[in-house]
Amino acid sequence: MYSKVVKPFFDKLFALLALIIASPVFLIVALLLALFQNGKVFFTQKRPGRNEKIFLLIKFKTMRDDVDAHGNLLADKDRLTPVGKFVRKTSLDELPQLLNILIGDMSFVGPRPLLIEYLPLYNPSQKKRHNVTPGISGWAQVNGRNAISWQEKFSFDVWYVNNQSFWLDLKIIFLTIAKVFKAEGINASGSATIEKFIGND
């Protein structure tokens, strides 16, 4: 009842209110990114959602598409713009995902939607992360975000799936707000972004 009716209703209601309230910030961030990233404001990518249904994720774009002499993309740290770095640090890059919540593909709280290419790499336990709607923040994000290993993230995701409740979601939302203000766990150690998941040992 909670995950199928109550949670989706409040997700869409608060996503709409958040979009209205945050619209000035949304426009300012979009303008700054357009100025510093050659007009490229949004990053979109297909991701697997609940029951592995594919949807189009929307985020603010924080990196340029700079390439080397051979046409290969430069390292993430070399493409991350100063404005993009600030947007990532403050988690403002997640703001457009409010649109994903309105559509119904995402929730405020749930396992983060990852790359489609990871789907065949999960073990049976890790696949359970797709039994619920993915979220902007989740149990893994408030317990280390990008500063913990993939295996730890998936363990937190599966624990959330098995223990989902209104009170747990509320706790995650408050912990997320605290993490954003502290800017904790944004990057993996020694990397501008999180390293790719290449499977289990």
Residue frames as a rotation matrix with the C-alpha (Angstrom) as fourth column:
MET 1
0.569 0.822 0.000 0.00
0.822 -0.569 0.000 0.00
0.000 0.000 -1.000 0.00
TYR 2
0.535 -0.408 -0.740 2.71
0.142 -0.820 0.555 2.49
-0.833 -0.401 -0.381 1.00
SER 3
-0.475 -0.880 -0.020 5.14
0.101 -0.077 0.992 1.83
-0.874 0.469 0.126 -1.86
LYS 4
-0.652 0.246 0.717 2.49
0.753 0.323 0.573 1.46
-0.090 0.914 -0.396 -4.58
VAL 5
0.272 0.873 0.405 -0.04
0.836 -0.423 0.350 4.20
0.477 0.243 -0.845 -3.65
VAL 6
0.840 0.129 -0.527 0.93
0.463 -0.676 0.573 6.51
-0.282 -0.725 -0.628 -0.80
LYS 7
-0.016 -0.959 -0.283 4.59
0.449 -0.260 0.855 7.07
-0.893 -0.114 0.435 -1.70
PRO 8
-0.537 -0.188 0.822 4.00
0.843 -0.137 0.520 7.79
0.015 0.973 0.232 -5.44
PHE 9
0.508 0.810 0.294 1.23
0.769 -0.580 0.270 10.28
0.389 0.088 -0.917 -4.58
PHE 10
0.828 -0.218 -0.517 3.39
0.241 -0.694 0.678 12.29
-0.506 -0.686 -0.522 -2.18
ASP 11
-0.242 -0.929 0.281 6.42
0.689 0.039 0.724 11.98
-0.683 0.369 0.630 -4.49
LYS 12
-0.299 0.179 0.937 4.54
0.885 -0.315 0.342 13.71
0.357 0.932 -0.064 -7.32
LEU 13
0.769 0.639 -0.013 2.93
0.580 -0.690 0.433 16.28
0.267 -0.341 -0.901 -5.05
PHE 14
0.645 -0.575 -0.504 6.19
0.215 -0.496 0.841 17.38
-0.733 -0.651 -0.196 -3.44
ALA 15
-0.345 -0.745 0.571 8.09
0.809 0.072 0.583 17.19
-0.475 0.663 0.578 -6.75
LEU 16
0.156 0.508 0.847 5.63
0.828 -0.535 0.168 19.67
0.538 0.675 -0.504 -8.26
LEU 17
0.961 0.198 -0.192 5.89
0.275 -0.733 0.622 21.99
-0.018 -0.651 -0.759 -5.24
ALA 18
0.273 -0.946 -0.174 9.71
0.448 -0.035 0.893 21.71
-0.851 -0.322 0.414 -5.27
LEU 19
-0.295 -0.345 0.891 9.86
0.955 -0.086 0.283 22.59
-0.021 0.935 0.355 -8.97
ILE 20
0.574 0.589 0.569 7.71
0.579 -0.783 0.227 25.68
0.580 0.199 -0.790 -8.42
ILE 21
0.937 -0.219 -0.274 9.72
0.126 -0.519 0.845 26.85
-0.327 -0.826 -0.459 -5.39
ALA 22
0.123 -0.989 0.079 13.11
0.343 0.117 0.932 26.04
-0.931 -0.088 0.353 -6.89
SER 23
0.667 0.209 0.715 12.33
0.733 -0.010 -0.680 27.43
-0.135 0.978 -0.160 -10.37
PRO 24
0.921 -0.388 -0.046 14.52
-0.390 -0.910 -0.142 30.57
0.013 0.148 -0.989 -9.87
VAL 25
0.151 -0.892 0.425 17.48
-0.547 0.283 0.788 28.38
-0.823 -0.352 -0.445 -8.83
PHE 26
0.290 0.059 0.955 16.74
0.558 0.800 -0.219 26.03
-0.778 0.597 0.199 -11.73
LEU 27
0.921 0.148 0.360 16.88
0.385 -0.487 -0.784 28.91
0.060 0.861 -0.505 -14.21
ILE 28
0.703 -0.711 0.006 20.05
-0.681 -0.670 0.295 30.44
-0.206 -0.212 -0.955 -12.72
VAL 29
0.038 -0.685 0.727 21.92
-0.200 0.708 0.677 27.11
-0.979 -0.171 -0.110 -12.79
ALA 30
0.472 0.221 0.853 20.75
0.710 0.479 -0.517 26.45
-0.523 0.850 0.070 -16.35
LEU 31
0.994 -0.093 0.065 21.95
-0.042 -0.833 -0.551 29.90
0.105 0.545 -0.832 -17.44
LEU 32
0.418 -0.892 0.174 25.38
-0.756 -0.235 0.611 29.50
-0.504 -0.387 -0.772 -15.80
LEU 33
0.021 -0.382 0.924 25.89
0.185 0.910 0.372 26.06
-0.982 0.164 0.089 -17.32
ALA 34
0.763 0.319 0.563 24.86
0.600 -0.023 -0.800 27.36
-0.242 0.947 -0.209 -20.74
LEU 35
0.900 -0.432 -0.061 27.44
-0.435 -0.879 -0.194 30.16
0.031 0.201 -0.979 -20.47
PHE 36
0.132 -0.932 0.338 30.33
-0.886 0.043 0.462 27.99
-0.445 -0.360 -0.820 -19.27
GLN 37
-0.344 -0.226 0.911 29.58
-0.002 0.971 0.240 24.76
-0.939 0.080 -0.334 -21.16
ASN 38
-0.962 -0.163 -0.219 28.99
-0.195 -0.151 0.969 25.92
-0.191 0.975 0.114 -24.70
GLY 39
-0.389 0.904 -0.178 25.22
-0.883 -0.311 0.352 25.96
0.262 0.294 0.919 -24.32
LYS 40
-0.249 0.265 -0.932 24.99
-0.005 0.962 0.274 22.37
0.968 0.073 -0.238 -23.08
VAL 41
-0.257 0.283 0.924 22.80
-0.874 -0.476 -0.098 22.38
0.412 -0.833 0.370 -19.98
PHE 42
0.498 0.616 0.610 21.24
-0.816 0.571 0.090 18.95
-0.293 -0.543 0.787 -19.57
PHE 43
-0.757 -0.630 -0.172 22.62
-0.652 0.746 0.135 15.43
0.044 0.215 -0.976 -19.39
THR 44
0.404 0.901 0.159 20.20
-0.888 0.428 -0.170 12.66
-0.222 -0.072 0.972 -20.39
GLN 45
-0.695 -0.628 -0.351 20.83
-0.677 0.736 0.023 8.95
0.243 0.254 -0.936 -20.33
LYS 46
0.331 0.802 -0.498 18.75
-0.523 0.595 0.610 5.78
0.785 0.059 0.616 -20.43
ARG 47
-0.721 -0.510 0.469 18.72
-0.663 0.309 -0.682 3.99
0.203 -0.803 -0.561 -17.07
PRO 48
-0.445 0.580 -0.682 16.92
0.286 0.814 0.505 0.93
0.849 0.030 -0.528 -15.66
GLY 49
-0.396 0.400 0.827 14.17
-0.799 -0.594 -0.095 1.68
0.453 -0.698 0.554 -13.16
ARG 50
-0.175 0.425 0.888 11.70
-0.750 0.527 -0.400 -0.46
-0.638 -0.736 0.227 -11.23
ASN 51
0.546 0.319 0.775 11.60
0.061 0.907 -0.417 -4.02
-0.836 0.275 0.475 -12.61
GLU 52
-0.406 -0.880 0.248 14.47
0.436 0.052 0.899 -2.96
-0.803 0.473 0.362 -14.91
LYS 53
0.581 0.637 0.506 12.13
0.786 -0.279 -0.552 -0.84
-0.211 0.719 -0.663 -17.04
ILE 54
-0.478 -0.852 0.214 14.25
0.876 -0.442 0.193 1.61
-0.070 0.279 0.958 -19.05
PHE 55
0.746 0.652 -0.133 13.59
0.641 -0.758 -0.123 5.35
-0.181 0.006 -0.983 -18.69
LEU 56
0.176 -0.664 0.727 15.39
0.574 -0.530 -0.623 8.59
0.799 0.527 0.288 -19.60
LEU 57
0.268 -0.196 -0.943 17.23
0.919 -0.242 0.311 10.13
-0.290 -0.950 0.115 -16.65
ILE 58
0.525 -0.057 0.849 17.59
0.402 -0.863 -0.306 13.94
0.751 0.502 -0.430 -16.64
LYS 59
0.376 -0.463 -0.803 20.36
0.829 -0.219 0.514 15.82
-0.414 -0.859 0.302 -14.81
PHE 60
0.894 -0.268 -0.358 22.22
-0.353 -0.915 -0.196 19.08
-0.275 0.302 -0.913 -15.14
LYS 61
0.735 -0.677 0.039 25.35
0.495 0.497 -0.713 18.54
0.463 0.543 0.701 -17.22
THR 62
0.895 -0.413 -0.166 28.50
-0.074 -0.506 0.859 19.22
-0.439 -0.757 -0.484 -15.16
MET 63
-0.078 -0.968 0.239 31.22
0.248 0.214 0.945 18.24
-0.966 0.133 0.224 -17.66
ARG 64
0.174 0.024 -0.985 32.22
-0.849 -0.503 -0.162 19.49
-0.499 0.864 -0.067 -21.09
ASP 65
0.891 0.155 0.427 32.62
0.068 0.884 -0.462 17.08
-0.450 0.440 0.777 -24.01
ASP 66
0.425 -0.812 -0.400 36.32
-0.876 -0.480 0.044 17.89
-0.228 0.332 -0.915 -24.54
VAL 67
0.967 -0.126 0.220 38.30
0.177 0.957 -0.232 15.29
-0.181 0.263 0.948 -26.51
ASP 68
0.124 -0.987 -0.098 41.99
0.003 -0.098 0.995 14.62
-0.992 -0.124 -0.009 -27.18
ALA 69
-0.369 -0.390 -0.844 43.75
-0.773 -0.376 0.511 14.65
-0.516 0.841 -0.163 -30.57
HIS 70
-0.996 -0.030 -0.081 42.38
-0.067 0.858 0.508 11.18
0.054 0.512 -0.857 -31.31
GLY 71
-0.373 0.927 0.032 38.78
-0.471 -0.218 0.855 12.10
0.800 0.304 0.518 -30.58
ASN 72
-0.201 0.254 -0.946 38.63
0.672 0.739 0.056 10.34
0.713 -0.624 -0.319 -27.21
LEU 73
0.748 0.532 0.396 36.92
0.054 -0.644 0.763 12.03
0.661 -0.550 -0.511 -24.26
LEU 74
-0.327 -0.856 0.400 39.35
-0.385 -0.267 -0.884 13.50
0.863 -0.443 -0.242 -21.74
ALA 75
-0.691 0.020 -0.722 39.38
0.590 0.593 -0.548 12.25
0.417 -0.805 -0.422 -18.14
ASP 76
0.330 0.932 -0.149 36.43
0.831 -0.212 0.514 13.32
0.448 -0.293 -0.845 -16.01
LYS 77
0.270 -0.279 -0.922 38.58
0.750 -0.540 0.383 15.62
-0.604 -0.794 0.063 -13.87
ASP 78
-0.785 -0.616 -0.065 39.72
0.409 -0.594 0.693 17.47
-0.465 0.518 0.718 -17.00
ARG 79
-0.636 0.623 0.454 36.17
0.434 -0.198 0.879 17.96
0.638 0.757 -0.145 -18.29
LEU 80
0.182 0.694 -0.697 34.59
0.981 -0.077 0.179 19.03
0.071 -0.716 -0.694 -15.00
THR 81
-0.091 -0.157 0.983 34.03
0.345 -0.931 -0.116 22.79
0.934 0.329 0.139 -15.18
PRO 82
-0.958 -0.282 0.046 34.27
0.074 -0.400 -0.914 25.12
0.276 -0.872 0.404 -12.14
VAL 83
-0.376 0.903 0.206 30.53
-0.915 -0.397 0.068 25.75
0.143 -0.163 0.976 -12.36
GLY 84
0.277 0.452 -0.848 29.91
-0.408 0.854 0.322 22.06
0.870 0.257 0.421 -12.86
LYS 85
-0.562 -0.572 -0.598 32.03
0.335 0.503 -0.796 21.22
0.756 -0.648 -0.091 -9.84
PHE 86
-0.910 0.276 0.309 29.97
-0.414 -0.577 -0.704 23.59
-0.016 -0.768 0.640 -7.68
VAL 87
-0.011 0.968 -0.251 26.71
-0.934 0.079 0.348 22.19
0.357 0.238 0.903 -9.05
ARG 88
0.100 -0.036 -0.994 27.87
0.005 0.999 -0.036 18.65
0.995 -0.001 0.100 -8.23
LYS 89
-0.827 -0.529 -0.191 29.14
0.203 0.037 -0.978 19.62
0.525 -0.848 0.077 -4.77
THR 90
-0.767 0.601 0.225 25.79
-0.592 -0.528 -0.609 21.16
-0.247 -0.600 0.761 -3.84
SER 91
-0.721 0.444 0.532 23.86
0.431 0.888 -0.158 18.30
-0.542 0.115 -0.832 -5.53
LEU 92
-0.094 0.686 -0.722 22.05
-0.458 -0.674 -0.580 20.83
-0.884 0.276 0.378 -7.72
ASP 93
-0.767 -0.237 -0.596 22.80
-0.642 0.286 0.712 18.56
0.002 0.928 -0.372 -10.69
GLU 94
-0.888 0.457 0.048 20.02
0.443 0.880 -0.173 16.30
-0.121 -0.132 -0.984 -9.36
LEU 95
-0.611 0.668 -0.425 17.37
-0.252 -0.673 -0.695 19.05
-0.751 -0.318 0.579 -9.58
PRO 96
-0.450 0.479 -0.754 16.02
-0.884 -0.119 0.452 18.12
0.126 0.870 0.477 -13.06
GLN 97
-0.896 0.099 -0.433 15.21
0.085 0.995 0.052 14.65
0.436 0.010 -0.900 -11.73
LEU 98
-0.651 0.756 -0.066 12.15
-0.183 -0.241 -0.953 16.23
-0.737 -0.608 0.295 -10.15
LEU 99
-0.130 0.567 -0.813 10.75
-0.988 -0.145 0.057 15.88
-0.086 0.811 0.579 -13.67
ASN 100
-0.649 -0.172 -0.741 11.50
-0.327 0.943 0.067 12.15
0.687 0.286 -0.668 -13.54
ILE 101
-0.938 0.341 -0.070 9.53
0.196 0.350 -0.916 11.96
-0.288 -0.873 -0.394 -10.29
LEU 102
-0.332 0.848 -0.413 6.56
-0.661 -0.522 -0.540 13.78
-0.673 0.094 0.733 -11.83
ILE 103
-0.222 0.191 -0.956 6.56
-0.880 0.384 0.281 11.33
0.420 0.904 0.083 -14.73
GLY 104
0.743 0.517 0.425 6.65
-0.664 0.651 0.369 8.43
-0.086 -0.556 0.827 -12.26
ASP 105
0.598 -0.587 -0.545 9.99
-0.037 0.659 -0.751 6.90
0.800 0.470 0.373 -13.23
MET 106
-0.515 -0.832 -0.208 11.71
0.282 0.065 -0.957 7.94
0.810 -0.551 0.201 -10.00
SER 107
0.671 0.606 -0.427 11.06
0.603 -0.111 0.790 8.67
0.431 -0.788 -0.440 -6.33
PHE 108
0.655 -0.479 0.584 12.69
-0.616 -0.787 0.047 11.02
0.437 -0.390 -0.810 -3.84
VAL 109
-0.041 -0.637 0.770 14.06
-0.903 0.353 0.244 7.96
-0.427 -0.686 -0.590 -2.01
GLY 110
0.936 0.247 0.252 15.27
-0.143 0.919 -0.368 4.66
-0.322 0.308 0.895 -3.47
PRO 111
0.160 -0.914 0.374 18.38
0.574 0.394 0.717 2.99
-0.803 0.100 0.588 -4.91
ARG 112
-0.068 -0.247 -0.967 20.12
-0.523 -0.816 0.245 5.23
-0.850 0.522 -0.074 -7.43
PRO 113
0.905 0.356 0.232 19.39
0.022 0.506 -0.862 4.33
-0.425 0.786 0.450 -11.08
LEU 114
-0.015 -1.000 -0.011 22.68
-0.196 -0.008 0.981 3.11
-0.981 0.017 -0.196 -12.54
LEU 115
-0.421 -0.253 -0.871 23.91
-0.862 -0.188 0.471 2.25
-0.283 0.949 -0.139 -16.04
ILE 116
0.682 0.694 -0.231 22.12
-0.727 0.609 -0.317 -0.27
-0.079 0.384 0.920 -18.26
GLU 117
0.215 -0.690 -0.691 25.45
-0.512 0.523 -0.682 -2.00
0.832 0.500 -0.241 -18.87
TYR 118
-0.632 -0.445 0.634 25.58
-0.762 0.210 -0.613 -3.02
0.139 -0.871 -0.472 -15.19
LEU 119
0.328 0.925 0.192 22.43
-0.945 0.324 0.054 -5.17
-0.012 -0.200 0.980 -15.41
PRO 120
0.727 -0.014 -0.686 24.18
-0.186 0.958 -0.216 -8.44
0.660 0.285 0.695 -16.40
LEU 121
-0.295 -0.956 -0.006 26.90
-0.162 0.056 -0.985 -7.85
0.942 -0.290 -0.171 -13.79
TYR 122
-0.095 0.323 0.942 24.68
-0.969 -0.247 -0.013 -8.01
0.228 -0.914 0.337 -10.69
ASN 123
-0.968 -0.071 -0.242 24.47
-0.005 0.965 -0.264 -11.16
0.252 -0.254 -0.934 -8.61
PRO 124
-0.296 0.939 -0.173 20.95
0.607 0.325 0.725 -12.42
0.737 0.110 -0.667 -7.65
SER 125
-0.006 0.269 -0.963 20.96
0.957 -0.277 -0.083 -10.45
-0.289 -0.923 -0.256 -4.38
GLN 126
-0.737 -0.378 -0.560 22.08
0.249 -0.922 0.296 -7.19
-0.628 0.079 0.774 -6.02
LYS 127
-0.828 0.469 0.309 19.33
0.314 -0.070 0.947 -7.49
0.465 0.881 -0.089 -8.66
LYS 128
-0.089 0.843 -0.531 16.77
0.993 0.116 0.017 -6.93
0.076 -0.526 -0.847 -5.90
ARG 129
-0.657 -0.214 -0.723 17.65
0.365 -0.929 -0.056 -3.21
-0.660 -0.301 0.689 -5.97
HIS 130
-0.939 0.319 -0.126 15.34
-0.262 -0.431 0.863 -3.03
0.221 0.844 0.489 -9.00
ASN 131
-0.527 0.784 -0.327 12.33
0.793 0.592 0.141 -4.31
0.304 -0.185 -0.935 -7.03
VAL 132
0.228 0.565 -0.793 11.53
0.728 -0.640 -0.247 -0.72
-0.647 -0.521 -0.557 -6.01
THR 133
0.859 0.122 0.497 11.40
0.437 -0.680 -0.589 2.64
0.266 0.723 -0.638 -7.79
PRO 134
-0.153 -0.986 -0.065 14.85
0.928 -0.121 -0.352 4.27
0.340 -0.114 0.934 -7.99
GLY 135
0.743 0.480 -0.466 15.42
0.648 -0.689 0.325 7.52
-0.166 -0.544 -0.823 -6.11
ILE 136
0.676 -0.510 0.532 17.32
-0.164 -0.808 -0.565 10.80
0.718 0.295 -0.630 -6.11
SER 137
-0.305 -0.750 0.587 18.78
-0.880 -0.014 -0.475 9.73
0.364 -0.661 -0.656 -2.77
GLY 138
0.551 0.478 -0.684 18.86
-0.230 0.875 0.426 6.43
0.802 -0.077 0.592 -0.94
TRP 139
0.987 -0.141 0.083 20.20
-0.034 0.318 0.947 4.43
-0.160 -0.937 0.309 1.98
ALA 140
0.379 -0.899 0.219 23.55
0.925 0.376 -0.057 3.99
-0.031 0.224 0.974 0.22
GLN 141
0.149 -0.300 0.942 23.84
0.423 -0.842 -0.335 7.74
0.894 0.449 0.001 -0.44
VAL 142
0.634 0.116 0.764 23.43
-0.536 -0.647 0.543 8.66
0.557 -0.754 -0.348 3.23
ASN 143
0.872 -0.374 0.317 25.89
-0.041 0.589 0.807 5.92
-0.488 -0.716 0.499 4.22
GLY 144
-0.003 -0.991 0.133 28.84
0.336 0.124 0.934 6.99
-0.942 0.047 0.332 2.11
ARG 145
0.719 0.372 -0.588 27.56
-0.376 -0.504 -0.778 7.89
-0.585 0.780 -0.222 -1.36
ASN 146
0.860 -0.392 -0.326 30.52
-0.236 0.259 -0.936 7.66
0.452 0.883 0.131 -3.78
ALA 147
0.041 -0.895 0.444 33.12
-0.944 -0.181 -0.277 7.15
0.329 -0.408 -0.852 -1.04
ILE 148
0.047 0.011 0.999 32.18
-0.585 0.811 0.019 3.49
-0.810 -0.585 0.044 -0.44
SER 149
-0.890 -0.446 0.091 32.70
-0.218 0.594 0.774 0.39
-0.399 0.669 -0.626 -2.60
TRP 150
-0.478 0.724 -0.497 30.14
-0.702 0.025 0.712 -0.88
0.528 0.689 0.496 -5.09
GLN 151
-0.474 0.275 -0.837 29.54
0.356 0.929 0.103 -3.99
0.805 -0.249 -0.538 -2.99
GLU 152
-0.832 0.158 -0.531 28.77
0.478 -0.280 -0.832 -1.82
-0.281 -0.947 0.157 0.06
LYS 153
-0.760 0.566 -0.319 26.40
-0.629 -0.764 0.144 0.34
-0.162 0.310 0.937 -2.01
PHE 154
-0.381 0.631 -0.676 24.49
-0.432 0.525 0.733 -2.66
0.818 0.571 0.073 -3.27
SER 155
-0.642 0.120 -0.757 24.25
0.632 0.642 -0.434 -4.11
0.434 -0.757 -0.488 0.25
PHE 156
-0.847 0.338 -0.411 22.70
0.049 -0.719 -0.693 -0.85
-0.529 -0.607 0.593 1.44
ASP 157
-0.628 0.623 -0.466 20.34
-0.751 -0.330 0.571 -0.82
0.202 0.709 0.675 -1.57
VAL 158
-0.400 0.459 -0.793 19.10
0.045 0.874 0.483 -4.36
0.915 0.157 -0.371 -0.91
TRP 159
-0.784 0.111 -0.611 18.72
0.620 0.100 -0.778 -3.61
-0.026 -0.989 -0.147 2.81
TYR 160
-0.803 0.509 -0.309 16.51
-0.451 -0.859 -0.243 -0.64
-0.389 -0.056 0.920 1.85
VAL 161
-0.484 0.631 -0.606 14.37
-0.571 0.297 0.765 -2.81
0.663 0.717 0.216 -0.44
ASN 162
-0.398 0.268 -0.877 13.79
0.466 0.883 0.058 -5.25
0.790 -0.386 -0.476 2.42
ASN 163
-0.472 0.134 -0.872 13.04
0.857 -0.162 -0.489 -2.53
-0.206 -0.978 -0.038 4.98
GLN 164
-0.795 0.144 0.589 11.26
0.224 -0.833 0.506 0.21
0.564 0.534 0.630 3.03
SER 165
-0.029 0.810 -0.586 8.86
0.999 0.003 -0.045 2.27
-0.034 -0.587 -0.809 5.13
PHE 166
0.697 0.366 0.617 7.57
0.407 -0.910 0.079 5.82
0.590 0.196 -0.783 5.55
TRP 167
0.944 -0.319 -0.083 9.78
-0.073 -0.449 0.891 6.43
-0.321 -0.835 -0.447 8.60
LEU 168
0.144 -0.927 0.346 12.89
0.679 0.347 0.647 5.10
-0.720 0.142 0.680 6.87
ASP 169
0.119 -0.038 0.992 12.23
0.915 -0.384 -0.124 7.33
0.386 0.922 -0.011 3.85
LEU 170
0.914 0.264 0.308 11.77
0.125 -0.906 0.405 10.33
0.386 -0.332 -0.861 6.14
LYS 171
0.683 -0.724 -0.096 15.04
0.171 0.031 0.985 9.53
-0.710 -0.689 0.144 7.90
ILE 172
-0.033 -0.703 0.710 16.88
0.931 0.236 0.277 9.28
-0.362 0.671 0.647 4.57
ILE 173
0.479 0.283 0.831 15.49
0.644 -0.757 -0.114 12.64
0.597 0.589 -0.545 3.43
PHE 174
0.990 -0.108 0.090 16.72
-0.141 -0.717 0.682 14.40
-0.009 -0.688 -0.725 6.59
LEU 175
0.396 -0.897 0.195 20.11
0.343 0.342 0.875 12.65
-0.852 -0.280 0.443 6.41
THR 176
0.156 -0.276 0.948 20.39
0.987 0.000 -0.162 13.64
0.045 0.961 0.272 2.74
ILE 177
0.837 0.204 0.508 19.85
0.215 -0.976 0.038 17.31
0.504 0.077 -0.860 3.57
ALA 178
0.818 -0.574 0.028 22.61
-0.196 -0.232 0.953 17.09
-0.540 -0.785 -0.302 6.19
LYS 179
0.184 -0.767 0.615 24.97
0.705 0.539 0.461 15.35
-0.685 0.348 0.640 3.72
VAL 180
0.462 0.053 0.885 24.35
0.798 -0.461 -0.389 18.05
0.387 0.886 -0.255 1.08
PHE 181
0.955 -0.076 0.286 25.27
-0.177 -0.922 0.346 20.83
0.237 -0.381 -0.894 3.52
LYS 182
0.546 -0.793 0.271 28.42
-0.242 0.160 0.957 18.95
-0.802 -0.588 -0.104 4.56
ALA 183
0.566 -0.264 -0.781 29.24
-0.814 -0.026 -0.581 17.96
0.133 0.964 -0.229 0.94
GLU 184
-0.141 -0.595 0.791 30.26
-0.697 0.627 0.348 14.47
-0.703 -0.503 -0.503 2.09
GLY 185
-0.226 -0.038 0.974 31.03
0.165 0.983 0.076 11.47
-0.960 0.178 -0.216 -0.11
ILE 186
0.541 0.477 -0.692 30.63
-0.529 -0.446 -0.721 13.25
-0.653 0.757 0.011 -3.44
ASN 187
0.399 -0.496 -0.771 33.65
-0.813 0.197 -0.548 11.64
0.424 0.846 -0.324 -5.09
ALA 188
0.925 -0.264 -0.273 35.44
0.327 0.920 0.218 8.33
0.194 -0.291 0.937 -4.81
SER 189
0.603 -0.756 -0.253 38.89
0.032 -0.294 0.955 8.56
-0.797 -0.584 -0.153 -3.27
GLY 190
-0.418 -0.907 -0.040 41.39
0.083 -0.082 0.993 9.94
-0.904 0.412 0.110 -5.82
SER 191
-0.663 0.260 0.702 38.77
0.749 0.206 0.630 10.40
0.019 0.943 -0.332 -8.54
ALA 192
-0.938 0.347 -0.025 36.62
-0.348 -0.936 0.058 13.29
-0.004 0.064 0.998 -9.76
THR 193
0.113 0.982 -0.148 33.71
-0.947 0.152 0.283 10.88
0.301 0.108 0.948 -10.24
ILE 194
0.348 0.085 0.934 32.85
-0.591 0.793 0.148 7.34
-0.728 -0.603 0.326 -9.20
GLU 195
-0.740 -0.635 -0.224 34.71
-0.605 0.483 0.633 4.50
-0.294 0.604 -0.741 -10.91
LYS 196
-0.007 0.759 -0.652 32.66
-0.878 0.308 0.368 2.16
0.479 0.574 0.663 -13.09
PHE 197
0.236 0.192 0.953 31.29
-0.663 0.749 0.013 -1.10
-0.711 -0.634 0.304 -11.71
ILE 198
-0.238 -0.428 -0.872 33.03
-0.937 0.338 0.090 -4.00
0.257 0.838 -0.481 -13.48
GLY 199
0.355 0.471 -0.807 31.36
-0.254 0.880 0.402 -6.89
0.900 0.063 0.432 -11.68
ASN 200
0.795 -0.019 0.606 31.84
-0.598 0.139 0.789 -8.89
-0.099 -0.990 0.099 -8.53
ASP 201
-0.280 -0.959 0.047 35.02
-0.953 0.284 0.103 -10.75
-0.112 -0.016 -0.994 -7.65
